[in-house]
Amino acid sequence: MKNNISLSAPLKRITVLDALRGFALFGVIIMHMLQHFGYRSGGAQQEMLRFPALDEVIQWIGNNIIMGRFINIFAFLFGMSFFIQMDRAAKKDVDFRGRFVWRMIILMAMGLLCHSFYNLEIISVYAFFGLLLIPLFKAKNWVLIVIFSFFLLGGPRAVKVIHHNYTTAIELANIEDQTSTEDQANTEQQRNNFQRPRELPEHIKNPSFLNIAKYNYEERLIGKLNYQFGLIGRGYITFALFVLGLLIGRIRFFEKLVEQKRQNKKLFIGFVLATVITILIQNALPSIDFRMLFRSEGQLLPSSILTALAMADLSMVLSSAALTLGFILLYQSEKFNKYLETLSPYGRTGLTNYIMQGVLGALIFANWAFGSVFGGWGATALFSFGIVIYIVQGVISKYWLDYYLYGPLEWLWRSLTYLKFQPYRKKKPGQ
């Protein structure tokens, strides 16, 4: 097999994927603005631009329509991109696996560097899942469906909960064997620890980029891994969507959009109905306090929490699918296509725009930058500010691509992938 042929030359693109990626990143920045890009400490000097009734509506939209849905689309598109790269390489008789491993290592390094100022970044996790896709590229469709279903329904989480309850039961049994004197001594010690005033962390006492970077690596990186791979298991859904993207790419869904427009309408209606039904089932289930998964030490977890989480994940993925199909249908219509196509440049420079979102988010909300100002803004103001940032990024992306083949970080990623400077500027007519 040939393995030295460069696949970095611009190829015919499926433009709806670029527009869809731009659409997904719109939801990402809006949600992250409402979440203050993960900066919850420091506090603003005063509250301003708050509109209580409207803020409540905007926050509801963020929590129930945007959160989780748009980042799901972003993850799905990563799996699609993996298939497209590997498939195009295979058609040229190129073994791209080794190059893709190196490509993911580079992406992980970018993500970990980004983590220094933005601990909500996700591309380092994407890089890890990208590596897991490599052995699945030639797996049979039924194998991909089984893997997708297992992760979507929280199979790894169920295994972890069973193991957690088993070890916790043993620990509780051992505790019961201790003497009451020991229990009283432990209780008194815990009371003293609780009453002792807590010292403020260094990144709050002395706000600076270096202190927050240190905190992000020493504390928040572990928290991120626990959120992705622990009992909450957000990463299970992400990997399921990577596998789904690979599967959808394999059946050439996006290459046959024009001839299956009627089928897409039926799929859209089906996903909307499935989302509604799943949400109704969720609401019929007993209320579960998911916060116990963050502080599960010393307590047994009810099996009902697995059902509740599985239904929550399923409804979120179904609603993401409905958003995706709805976007595709609008993109295919003559009335809306010219508007949605304006999102394509943003999507084509998605890596650059995503990382710049994090950089700007850190500057806006960090207590070493402008957090004392913007941290006091209400949800409506932050929502509007997010739209402004998105539009500015979109305009810059459009004009950038008028002169250059790739976004700045996309070009760097390609050049590092092949260990060779790649073509950058577009050739003028006649050159």
N, C-alpha and C positions, 0 to 999 in steps of 0.2 A: 504493500500500500504506500502511496505517496504521502509524505507528511510534512514537506517543506513548502508546499504551495500556499501562498497567502490567499486568504478568503476575505481580506479586508476591503477590497474594492467595492464601491457602492453597487448594490444590486437592486433589481426591481423590488420595491417595497409594497407591502400590503398596507395602504395608507390608513385604512380604518383602524389598524392596530396602533399607529402613531397617535391618531386622534383620541382613541380610547385610553391610551396611556396618559395623554394630556388631561383627559377628563378625570381619570383616577387621581392624578396628582393634584387636581383642584380640590377634591375632597380631602386629600391628605393634609394640605396646608391649612384648610379651614378648620379641620378637627384639631390639628396641632396648635393653632392659634387659640382655640377655645380651651385647650389644655395647658396654655402658657409654655408650650414646647418642653414640658417636664420640669420647669422651674417653679417650684412651689414654695421656696423659702425666700427670705429677704424682705418681702412685703413692700407695698407701695407707700409713699408718704401720704397720699390722699386718694380717695376714690373719686373718679370723674367719668364723664360720658356714660352714665348709667341710666337705663330706661327700664325699670323693674318689670313691667308687664311684657314688653317686647323682648327683653333679655331672657325672660323665662321661656318664651316661644322659641327663640333662637337656640337656647341651650337644649330644649327638647328636640329640636330638629337635629342638632349635633349628636345627641345621645341615641336617637332612635332611627335616624335616616342616614347619617353620614358615618358615625363611628363604626369601624370594622368593615363596612361595606366597600368603601373605595380602596382601602388598603388590600382587601381581598382581590379586587380586580387587578391591582398592581402585581400581586403575587401570582395570580393566574397568568398574566402576560409574561412574567419571567419564565414560567414553564413553557409557554409558547415560543419565546425567543430561543430557549435552549433547543427545542425541536427544530426550529428553522435553521439555526446554525449547524447542527449536526446533520440534518437532512441535506442541506446544500453541500456540505463537505462530502457526504456519502455519494451524492450524485456525481461529484468530481473525482471520486475514487481517492479521497483524502481521509486519512485517519486523524480526526480532530480531537480525539479524547485527551491526549497528553497536553495539547495546546489549551483545551478547555479547562483542565485542572489548573494550569498556570494562570489562566484568565480568572478563575475563581479565587486563587490565592491573592492576586492583585486586588480584586474587588474586596476581599476580606480585609486587606491592609488599609484600603481606602475607608472602609466602614469603621474599623477600629480607630483610625486617625480622627474620623468625624465624631466618634464617641467621646473624644476628649472635651468637646464643647456642647454636644447634643446627645444625651444618653438615651433618647428615644429612637436613635437611628436603627434601621432594620437591615441595611444591605450586608452587614457582616454575617447576619443569620442567613440571609438569602444565599450568600456565597457558600456556606456550609451545606445548605440543602441542594444547591446546584451540583455539588460534588456527589451527593447521593443519587442524583438523577442519571449520572453517567451509566451505571450498570443496568438501569431500567430502560435505556433507549431502545433496545431490541427485544424487550420483554413483550409477551403476548398481551393483547388487549384485555383479556379476562384477568390476567395478573394485575394489570394497572387498575382495573375496576375494583378488585379485591383490596388492594393497597389503599386506594382512594377512600373506599368505604370504611375500612378499618380505622384510618386516621381521622376521617370526618366525624365518625360516631364516637370518637374518644377512646379507642381501644387501648392505646398506651396509658391514658389517664386511669382507666379501669384497673390495669395491672398495677399502677403505682398506688392507687387507693387500697387495693387488696393487700399489697405489701405493707403499706402504712398502717392499716388497721391490725394486721398480724403482729407487727413489731410493737405497736402501741399497747395492744392487749397484754403482751408479755411484760412491758414496762409497768403498766398499771398493776398487774398482779404482784410484781416485785415490790412496788411501793406499799401495797397493802400489808406486806410482811414486815415493814419497818415498825419500830416502836412508836408509841404516841409521843414520847419524849423527843425523839428525833424529828417528828413532824412539827412539834411546837418550836423546836430550835430552827428548823428550816423556815417556818412561817415568820418567826421573829426576824430572821436574816433578810427574808424577802421584803418585810415591812421596812426595815432599815434602808435597804437598797432603794425602795420606792420613795422614801422620804428624803433621801440624799439628793440635793439639787443637781440636775444634770448640766454638765458643761456644754456650752454651745460648740458645734463642730467648727473646725478651723475655717471652712469655706463660707460660713455664715459670719463668724467673728471678723474675719479679714477677707472680705470679698476680693477675689482676683481671678483672672483666667487660670493661672497655674494651680491655685487652690481648688477651684471647681474641677479642673482636669484631673487632679489627683483624687478627688472625691469620686468622680465618675469612674475611674479605673479601679479604685480600691473598694468602693461600696456598690455603686450602681451597676457595674458590669455583672457582678454576682446576682443582683436583683433581676437584671434582664434575662440571664440564663435561667433563673428559677421561674420567671414568668413564661418563658418560651417552652421550657422542658419539664417544669415541675407539675404540681397538681392542677394549676390553672391550664397549662398546656396550650397556650396560644400558638406555639410552633407546630402543633399537630395539624391544625387547620391550614396553616401556611404550607406545610409540606403536602397536604392533601390537594391543595390548589395547584401546587407545582406539578404534581402527577396529573391532575385534570388538564392543565395546560398542555402537557406532553401528549395526552390522549386526544384532545381536541385538535391539536396540530396534526397528529397522525391521520385523522379521518378527513383532513383537508377542509374543515368547516369554513374557515375564513377565505379559502380560495374558491368557494362555491356559493358565496353569499347572494350573488345576483340571481341565479336560477332557483334558489330556495327561499325567496322572499316570503312567499305564502307560508312556508313551513316555519320561518322565523317568527311570524305573527302568532302562530299557534303555540310555539315554544314560549313566547313572551307571556301570553295569556296563562299558559300552564304554570309558569314560574310565579306569576302574581298570585294565582289561586293557591298554589302550594305554600307560598309565603304566608298568606292569610290563614290558611288552615293550621299551619305549624304554630303561628302566634296564638291562635285560639286554644290549641292544645297546651301551649306554654302557660297561658293564663289560667287554664283549668287545673294545672298541677299545684300542689301545695307550695307555698312561698318558701324559698330557700335562701339563707344568708350565705352568699358565696365568699364573704370575707373570711370565713373560717378556714378556707384553703390557704390563706396567707399566714394564718397563725394556727396551724394544725397540730403543733407539738402537744402531746399529752391528751389528745381527744380523739375519739373514734368518729370517723366520718360516715354519715348515713348513705346507704346505697342510692337513695332517692336523689342525691346530689349529682350522680352520674347521669341519670335520666334528664334532669333539669339542664345540666350543662350541654348534653348532647342535643337537646331540642333547641337550646339557645344558639349553638353553633350552626345547626342545620338551618334554622330560620335566617340567620345572618348570611349564610352562603346562598340560600335560595333568593333572598332579596338582592344580593350582589349579582346573581345571574339575571334577575329581572331587570336591574339597572343596565346591565351589559346589553341584553337583547333590546331593551327600549332605546338605548343609545344607537345601536346598530340600525334599527328601523328608522330612526330619525335621520341618521347619516345617509341612508339609502334614498330618502325622499328628496326631491328636487327643491322643495321649499326650505329645508333645514340644512342641506348638505354644505352649502357655501359658508354657513355660519360655523358648523361643527368642524369643518376642514381647517378653520383658523387655529384649532387646538393641535394640529399635527406638528408644527414646529416645536411646540412645547414638549410634546411626547418624544420627538426625535432627539431632543437634547435632555431627555428625562433624567439621566444620571447627574448632569451638571445642575439642573434645576432642583432636583431633590436635595442634593448636598447644600446648595445655596439657600434653600429653605431653612435648613438646620442652622447654617451660619447666621442668617438674618434673625432666626428665632432666638438664638443665643444672645445676640446683640440687643434685641428688643426686650427680653424678659430676664436676663441674668442680672443679679444684684451688683455685679462688677461693671455693668454697662448701663442700660436704660430701664432696668426692671422697676426702679422706684417710681417711674412715670407710667409705663404701660401696664405694669402689674395691677394697677388700680382701675383699669378700663373695664367696662361691662361687656357682656357677650356680644351685643349688637355692634358696638364699636370695633371689637376685635374681629368679628365676622367681616365687617366692611373693610377693615385694614387688610385682612387676608386676601380679599378680592382685589384690592389695589395692588398688593405685592404680586399676585398671580398675573394680573394684566400686564404689569411692567415687565415681568419675566417673559411673558408671552411675546410682547413687542420686541424685546431684545433678541429672543430666540428667532423670530421671523427674520429680522434684519441680519442677524449673524449668519443664518443659513443662506442668505442671498449671496454671501461672499465665501463661505467656508463649507466644506463637506460635512463636518461633524461639529458637535459642541466641544468646548475645550477639554472637558474631562473624558468625553467619549473618544476624542482623538488621542489623549494621553493613554487611555485604557487600551486602545488598539495598538498603539506604538509599543507599549510595554508588553502586550500579548505576543507580538512578533519580534520583540527586541530589535526594532528597526523603525526609524521615523516613517510614518505613513503620509501619503498625500493629504494636504490640508486645505489649501486654497482651491476654489473652483476655477477652472480655466475659462477665460473670457472667450466669447465667440470669435472664431478665426484663429485661435491659438492652437 
